[in-house]
């Protein structure tokens, strides 16, 4: 959810939580900074199938908020209404200045980033 939302740029008027990184044919789905996130997306696929009316972006936000609470953090209210991108063409051009570099690859394992 963070990587989806963190691309938002008020100055540029684009990016944000639109679930575009679920597309693996290009754009945000191919950013090095998003390596390993396809596994998390796959884990949420059965929930998305069961609840087709919720957008991917809203589901990811809800999942992140639930995870925070389950791990002992505060309850974070989820507001719904995000609209999913329809293709990778809706991606931002670059992660530069939007997402942190892929320095979380502890011992070259992208799954550790999850």
C-alpha positions in Angstrom: 0.0 0.0 0.0 2.8 2.4 0.8 4.6 1.9 -2.5 1.3 2.4 -4.3 0.5 5.6 -2.5 4.0 7.0 -2.2 4.3 7.8 -5.9 1.8 10.7 -5.4 3.2 14.1 -6.3 1.2 17.2 -5.7 3.6 19.3 -7.7 3.4 17.0 -10.7 -0.3 16.2 -10.2 0.1 12.4 -10.7 0.8 9.2 -9.0 -0.9 7.9 -5.9 -2.8 4.9 -4.7 -4.3 3.4 -7.9 -3.0 -0.1 -7.8 -1.1 0.3 -11.1 1.8 -1.6 -9.8 -0.2 -4.8 -10.1 0.5 -4.7 -13.9 3.8 -6.5 -14.7 4.1 -5.4 -18.3 5.7 -2.1 -17.5 5.6 1.1 -15.4 5.5 0.9 -11.6 5.1 -2.9 -11.7 8.7 -3.0 -13.2 10.3 -0.5 -10.8 13.2 -2.1 -8.8 11.7 -0.5 -5.7 8.6 -2.7 -6.1 10.5 -6.0 -6.4 8.8 -8.7 -4.4 5.4 -6.9 -4.1 3.8 -9.3 -6.6 3.9 -12.0 -3.9 1.9 -9.7 -1.6 -0.6 -9.0 -4.4 -1.0 -12.7 -5.0 -1.8 -13.2 -1.3 -4.6 -10.7 -1.5 -6.1 -12.1 -4.8 -8.5 -14.5 -3.1 -9.9 -11.7 -1.0 -10.3 -9.5 -4.1 -12.1 -12.3 -5.9 -14.5 -12.7 -3.0 -15.1 -9.0 -2.7 -15.1 -7.8 -6.3 -16.7 -4.4 -5.5 -13.7 -3.2 -3.6 -10.9 -1.7 -5.6 -7.4 -3.2 -5.5 -6.1 0.1 -4.1 -8.7 0.1 -1.3 -8.0 -3.5 -0.5 -4.3 -2.8 -0.2 -4.9 0.1 2.1 -7.2 -1.9 4.2 -4.7 -4.8 4.4 -1.9 -2.4 5.4 -4.1 -0.9 8.1 -5.2 -4.3 9.5 -1.5 -5.4 9.5 -0.5 -2.4 11.6 -3.2 -3.2 14.1 -2.5 -6.9 14.2 1.2 -6.2 14.9 0.2 -4.1 18.0 0.0 -0.7 16.3 -2.9 1.7 16.5 -6.2 1.2 14.7 -6.0 3.1 11.4 -9.3 4.0 9.9 -9.6 3.0 6.2 -11.4 5.4 3.9 -12.7 3.8 0.7 -13.1 5.3 -2.8 -9.8 4.8 -4.6 -10.1 4.1 -8.3 -7.9 1.4 -9.8 -5.7 2.1 -12.9 -6.9 0.2 -15.9 -3.4 -0.5 -17.3 0.3 0.1 -16.7 0.1 3.2 -19.0 -1.3 5.0 -15.9 2.0 4.6 -14.1 4.3 7.4 -13.2 7.4 7.6 -15.4 10.0 7.0 -12.7 10.3 6.1 -9.0 13.0 8.8 -8.6 12.1 11.3 -6.0 9.0 9.3 -5.1 10.1 6.0 -3.7 13.2 5.1 -1.6 15.8 3.2 -3.5 15.9 -0.6 -3.1 18.2 -0.6 -0.1 15.9 -3.0 1.8 17.2 -6.0 -0.2 18.9 -7.5 2.9 21.4 -10.0 1.6 20.1 -9.7 -1.9 16.7 -11.2 -1.0 13.8 -9.1 -2.4 11.3 -11.1 -0.3 12.8 -9.5 2.8 11.5 -6.2 1.6 7.9 -7.4 2.2 
